[in-house]
């Protein structure tokens, strides 16, 4: 089986989990051929750390004809720009949560991927963890009955204004983990306004 050629955009805080899994657990199905970051030194650092052959700029990665799939690990505010650029370049996309910071942008990317017959997916990385998959298996097999109530609490004390601007605050940075966990466990979500 030929491995999918992957380019990773975003070499910051969340990237070691992805680089680690993509180069070990999924090494039989993917081959990371390039990585990019707006901070080129960060891309060079991850390339050295994980033996990625080409650290590059985001523009170079998008133009790289060898890259078939872009893994977008940028901050939520950049997801639309980076993922849309990848789709426009004819590349499949996996985007770290959330797809974008607006419903309209998310829908636009989904529609664009469909028009171009590209795969566009996204999830919080914890969705595929052993814990979440065990919960899903228990629910699917009826081990715990039918979940009817779920609860997730998020605290944001001590976060900086920069956290709100760059990551969208806890709504965009943390809520997707909890919402994904509840949906995985097949708990009906109900949004409450306060």
N, C-alpha and C positions, 0 to 999 in steps of 0.2 A: 504494500500500500504506500502510495506517495504521500508524504507529509505536507500539510498546509503551511505555506510560507507566511509567517506572522511578522508584523511590525508593531511595536509597542510605542504609544505616545503617552508620555507622562512617566517620569522616572523618580518620582518623589516618594512620599511616606507610605503609600499603599502598595507601591510597585514590588517590593521584595516578596510579598505573598504570591503575586502573579508570576513573577520571574521564577521563583522557586518551584511552583507547581508546573508551569509550562515547560521548564527544562528538566523536570524529573517525572512527575506523575503522567504528564501528557506528552512526553518526548517521542513516543511512537507515532503520534498523530500530528504534532505541530513542530515546526522548526522556526525559532525566532531568528530572523535574518537581519533585523535592524531595530534600533530603538532611538527615540527622539524626545527632546524636552526643550522648552523655551530657554532653559539654562543648559547650554551645551555641555558644561562640565558635569552636570548630573547625568546626562546621557552617556558621556564617556566613562563615568564611574560605574554605572550599571553594566555597561558593555564589558568593562574589565572584570567586574565581579561575577558575571554570569556567562562569560565567553561568547558574547554577541558580536558577530563580525563587523557590523557597521553602526557606530553611533553617528547620528546625523541630525540635521535640523528637521522640523516638522514638514517644511516644504519639500525637502529632499526625500523624506519618507513617503510622502503622498505621490511624488513623481516616480518612485522606484517601481519599475514594472515587475520586479520579482515578488513584491509584497502583495499577497492575495487577501489577507485579513488584517484589519487594524484593530488592536485592542486599545481602547481609549481609557486611560487612567488619569486624565486631567481632572481639575476641580470641577464641580457641578456647573459653575458659570461658563466654563469653556467647552462643555460637552457638545452643545449645538454646533459651534464653529468647527471643532475638530471632527466630530462624527459626520457632519454634512460634507466637509471637505473630502473625507475618505469616500463617502458615497459618490460624490461628484467625480472622484478619481477612478471610480469603478471597482472599489474595494468593499468586501464584506466587512461588517463592523460588529464588534462586541464592545459595549459601553458599560463601564462601571456605573453604579447607581448614582443619581437618577438619570434617565435619558436626557433630560433637559430641565431647565428651571421654569418652563411654561408648557402647558398642555398643547398650545398651538404649535410650538417648535417640535415637540415630541411627535405630534401627528404628522407634521410636515416631513420629518425624517422617515417615519414609517411609510408614508405614501411615496416618497422619493425612492426608497429602497425597493418597494414593490414595482414601481415604474421601471427601474433599472434591473429588476430580477436579481436583487442582491439580498443576502441575509443580513438582517439588522436585529441584534439581540442585546439585552442588557439585564443585569441582575446585581444584587448585592452579592459579593463573593461568598458570604456565609451561607447562602442558599444551598450550596453543594457540600457543605461541611458534614462530617459524620453525624453530629448531633441533629442537624435539621433533617437529614435523610432518614435517620432512625425514627424521628417523630413522624415523618410522613409515612414511613412503612407501618408504624403502629396504628396510625389513623386509617390507612388504606386496608389493613388487615382486620380492623375492628377491635383491636386489642384494648383500646381505651374508650370505646364507644364513639358516639358522635359529638365532636366538640360543639358547644353552643355559645361559649363565652371565652373571649381572650382579652388580655390586658397588656398594654405596653406603656411604660413610663419613661420619659426622657427628661433628664435634667440638663440645664445649660449654664449653671452658675459658673462664674469665673472665665467665661469665654470673652475674647477680645472683639472689638469692633471689626478688626480685620477678618476674624472668623466669620462674622455675619456677611461681610462683603465678598470674600473669596469663596467660601463654602456654602453660603446661603443660610447659615445658622443650622440649628438642629433639625428644622423642618426638611431641608434637602440633604443634609449630611447624615443624620442618624435615623430619621423616621423610615426611610426605605428598608433598613435592616429589619425593623420591627414589623412593618406592614408585610414584607416578604415572608417573615416567619409565620405570621398569622394566616396569610393566604396559603402557604405551604401546608399548614395544619388544617386547612379547609374551614377556618373560622370566618364567618361572614363579617366583613368590616363595616362599621358604621362611623361616619365622620361626625364628630360633635363640635358645635361652635360654642365658644365661651365668650 
